[in-house]
Amino acid sequence: WCPWKWDVSAWGAAAASLSLSFCPLMWQYAIQAEVFSLNNMFIALLLLLTVRFYRRRQVKWAYYGAFVIGLGLTNQHTLVFYAGPLAVCILIRGWRELVLRPERLLYLALLGLLGLTPYIYLPIVGRNASFGAWGELDTLVFFFGTFFFIS
């Protein structure tokens, strides 16, 4: 059940893209080397995958979304405030396709963990930390401190 109809509208797409392209705040963060523009890309990609899942009811879109959520969380942890409720909605919508089949839930979890694999690189780069690096990432205490933002 969905309270609104997912539909394709060229006018709606044009209005949304123009409002984003002329938004000063979007450009302020898009032209500097920060995590916000990549986070916006992950959110837009998750929105696209959600629409595809709602319209076609194919499990592959949920699999792609689980991987993108994991990958997006390696960029910026605030994605969890968007992806968490979205994942709950997808699980409710795809109850028969996803929740009632435990192997598919396992695949979703594994793909989410696969998206988190860039964290494997942190201890490797932490051994040769340069000036301005995040600290000693080659020890578990400092790695988990960085992962969970504990100072």
Contacts in CASP RR format, 6 or more apart in sequence:
PFRMAT RR
TARGET T0000
AUTHOR 0000-0000-0000
METHOD contacts of the structure
MODEL  1
WCPWKWDVSAWGAAAASLSLSFCPLMWQYAIQAEVFSLNNMFIALLLLLT
VRFYRRRQVKWAYYGAFVIGLGLTNQHTLVFYAGPLAVCILIRGWRELVL
RPERLLYLALLGLLGLTPYIYLPIVGRNASFGAWGELDTLVFFFGTFFFI
S
1 93 0 8 1.000
2 54 0 8 1.000
2 93 0 8 1.000
6 51 0 8 1.000
6 54 0 8 1.000
6 55 0 8 1.000
20 26 0 8 1.000
26 40 0 8 1.000
29 36 0 8 1.000
29 37 0 8 1.000
30 36 0 8 1.000
30 37 0 8 1.000
30 40 0 8 1.000
35 75 0 8 1.000
35 76 0 8 1.000
36 76 0 8 1.000
38 75 0 8 1.000
38 76 0 8 1.000
39 72 0 8 1.000
39 75 0 8 1.000
39 76 0 8 1.000
39 78 0 8 1.000
39 79 0 8 1.000
42 68 0 8 1.000
42 71 0 8 1.000
42 72 0 8 1.000
42 75 0 8 1.000
42 79 0 8 1.000
43 79 0 8 1.000
43 82 0 8 1.000
45 68 0 8 1.000
46 65 0 8 1.000
46 68 0 8 1.000
46 69 0 8 1.000
46 82 0 8 1.000
46 83 0 8 1.000
46 86 0 8 1.000
49 61 0 8 1.000
49 62 0 8 1.000
49 64 0 8 1.000
49 65 0 8 1.000
49 68 0 8 1.000
50 61 0 8 1.000
50 86 0 8 1.000
50 89 0 8 1.000
50 90 0 8 1.000
52 58 0 8 1.000
52 61 0 8 1.000
53 61 0 8 1.000
53 62 0 8 1.000
53 90 0 8 1.000
53 93 0 8 1.000
53 94 0 8 1.000
54 93 0 8 1.000
57 94 0 8 1.000
57 97 0 8 1.000
59 97 0 8 1.000
59 98 0 8 1.000
59 104 0 8 1.000
62 90 0 8 1.000
62 94 0 8 1.000
62 97 0 8 1.000
62 98 0 8 1.000
62 108 0 8 1.000
63 107 0 8 1.000
63 108 0 8 1.000
63 111 0 8 1.000
65 111 0 8 1.000
66 87 0 8 1.000
66 107 0 8 1.000
66 108 0 8 1.000
66 109 0 8 1.000
66 111 0 8 1.000
66 112 0 8 1.000
67 111 0 8 1.000
67 112 0 8 1.000
67 114 0 8 1.000
67 115 0 8 1.000
69 79 0 8 1.000
69 83 0 8 1.000
69 84 0 8 1.000
69 87 0 8 1.000
69 112 0 8 1.000
69 115 0 8 1.000
70 112 0 8 1.000
70 113 0 8 1.000
70 114 0 8 1.000
70 115 0 8 1.000
70 116 0 8 1.000
71 115 0 8 1.000
71 116 0 8 1.000
71 118 0 8 1.000
72 79 0 8 1.000
72 83 0 8 1.000
72 115 0 8 1.000
73 79 0 8 1.000
73 80 0 8 1.000
73 83 0 8 1.000
73 115 0 8 1.000
73 116 0 8 1.000
74 115 0 8 1.000
74 116 0 8 1.000
74 118 0 8 1.000
74 119 0 8 1.000
77 149 0 8 1.000
90 98 0 8 1.000
91 98 0 8 1.000
91 99 0 8 1.000
97 104 0 8 1.000
98 104 0 8 1.000
98 105 0 8 1.000
98 108 0 8 1.000
99 105 0 8 1.000
119 147 0 8 1.000
122 134 0 8 1.000
122 137 0 8 1.000
122 143 0 8 1.000
122 146 0 8 1.000
123 137 0 8 1.000
123 138 0 8 1.000
123 143 0 8 1.000
125 133 0 8 1.000
125 137 0 8 1.000
126 133 0 8 1.000
126 134 0 8 1.000
126 135 0 8 1.000
126 136 0 8 1.000
126 137 0 8 1.000
126 138 0 8 1.000
127 138 0 8 1.000
129 135 0 8 1.000
129 136 0 8 1.000
129 137 0 8 1.000
134 146 0 8 1.000
135 142 0 8 1.000
135 146 0 8 1.000
136 142 0 8 1.000
137 143 0 8 1.000
137 146 0 8 1.000
144 150 0 8 1.000
145 151 0 8 1.000
END
